């Protein structure tokens, strides 16, 4: 190998730097219990054990505007209270 800086390369590939990966990692997700379904909004309520109790009006308005413009990106997870 010469001392020419344009010729200096690692030459061992990316795997030599970060290690081999046998297979791609899968995204972690919660196990699916039932099929996707639609629930009327009047049947959905807050969880009384939710520690988040205060929602600043300005942030809530920003969230509402974002939902109007883009929709809900991730599904809302609900469970039966009974």
N, C-alpha and C positions, 0 to 999 in steps of 0.2 A: 504494500500500500504506500502511495506517495504522500508527501506532505502538502500536496495541493489541496486547499480548503474546499474547492468545488468537487473533489473526489471523495471527501470524507462522508461516509454514510454509516448508519447503524448496521444495515445489512442482515439483521436477524429477524426482521419482521415485528409487527406490533405484538404478537403473542409473546415474544421474548420480554417485552416491557410489562405487560399486564397479565400475563399468564394465559394458558389455554382455556377455552370454554367449550365443554363437551356439547352442550345444547343451550339454546337461549333461555334465560330466566322467564318464567311465566309471571304475569301480574298476580299479586295476591288479591283474592276476593273472598267475600263471605260466601258460605255455602248457600245454594239456592234451595229454599224450602218448598215454595209453591210457584205456580206460574205467575207471570206478570198479569196484573189486573188493574182496572181503573176503579177508583173509589170516589164517590161524590164528596166534594169538599166539605159539605155540612157534616160528614161523618168523621172528619179529621180534626183533632184538637191537640193542644200542647201537652207534653208530658209533664206532670206536676213535679217530677224529680229532676227536671232539667236545671242545671245550675245557672244557666244563662237566663237572667230575669229582666235585665235592663237592655233595651234596644234603643239607642239614640235615634231620634226622629230623622236627622239628616242622613244617617247611614241606612236606615230603613227605606227612605225615599230613593236613595241611590240604588239599592238592591231592587226595589220595585221597578224602577226605570230600566235597569239592566235586564230584568226578566221580560219586560214588555218588548225590548229590542231584540233580545237573543233567545228568549225562552229559557227553560231550565236545562242546563247542560247535563247534569247528573240526575238520575231518577230519585224521587223522594221515597224513602223507605218508611212504611207505616206498619203497625202491628195491631192486632185486636186487643182492646182493653178488657175484654171479657173472657 
